[in-house]
Amino acid sequence: MNTLKINGTEKKFDKLPSTLVELLDEMKINHATIVAEIDGEIIGRDDFHQTAINTGQQIELIRFVGGG
């Protein structure tokens, strides 16, 4: 079983998404409203398509929320 720690919670995958975009799509998260950090490194939005995901990584996903 493949696991990732996403926002502090361990999540298991039968088939691990191969890229950050695939992970976000699987989690139904809009790419335009998210900041992603993998193992302590912030990933630029332009790099989401080419950023590989590997089992055991720690991923932080932060959403922008409008308001006032």
C-alpha positions as CSV (number, residue, x, y, z in Angstrom):
1,M,0.0,0.0,0.0
2,N,1.3,3.4,-0.9
3,T,1.0,6.2,1.7
4,L,1.5,9.9,1.8
5,K,1.2,12.3,4.7
6,I,-1.1,15.1,3.6
7,N,-1.6,18.0,5.9
8,G,-0.5,15.8,8.8
9,T,-2.8,13.0,8.0
10,E,-1.7,9.7,6.5
11,K,-3.6,8.8,3.3
12,K,-3.3,5.4,1.7
13,F,-3.5,4.8,-2.1
14,D,-4.0,1.6,-4.0
15,K,-2.2,3.3,-6.9
16,L,-0.2,6.4,-6.0
17,P,-0.7,9.4,-8.3
18,S,2.4,9.9,-10.4
19,T,2.4,13.7,-10.3
20,L,1.2,16.5,-8.1
21,V,-1.5,17.4,-10.6
22,E,-2.8,13.9,-10.6
23,L,-2.9,14.0,-6.7
24,L,-4.8,17.3,-6.8
25,D,-7.2,16.0,-9.4
26,E,-7.9,12.9,-7.4
27,M,-8.5,15.0,-4.3
28,K,-10.8,17.3,-6.4
29,I,-8.6,20.4,-5.5
30,N,-8.5,23.4,-7.9
31,H,-4.8,23.9,-8.9
32,A,-5.2,27.7,-9.1
33,T,-6.2,28.1,-5.5
34,I,-3.5,26.0,-3.8
35,V,0.1,26.3,-2.6
36,A,1.9,23.0,-2.3
37,E,4.9,22.0,-0.3
38,I,6.5,18.6,-0.6
39,D,9.0,17.5,2.0
40,G,9.6,21.1,3.1
41,E,10.0,22.5,-0.5
42,I,7.4,24.9,-2.0
43,I,6.5,23.8,-5.5
44,G,5.8,26.5,-8.1
45,R,2.4,26.1,-9.7
46,D,4.1,25.9,-13.1
47,D,5.9,22.8,-11.9
48,F,2.8,20.9,-10.6
49,H,2.6,18.8,-13.9
50,Q,6.1,17.6,-13.7
51,T,6.5,17.2,-9.9
52,A,6.7,13.4,-9.2
53,I,5.0,12.0,-6.1
54,N,6.7,9.2,-4.2
55,T,5.4,7.0,-1.4
56,G,6.2,8.4,2.1
57,Q,6.4,12.0,1.2
58,Q,5.0,14.7,3.4
59,I,2.8,17.1,1.5
60,E,1.2,20.3,2.8
61,L,-1.6,21.8,0.7
62,I,-2.8,25.3,1.6
63,R,-5.8,26.9,0.0
64,F,-6.4,30.5,-0.6
65,V,-9.7,31.8,0.7
66,G,-11.1,35.1,-0.3
67,G,-12.8,37.3,2.2
68,G,-12.7,40.5,4.0
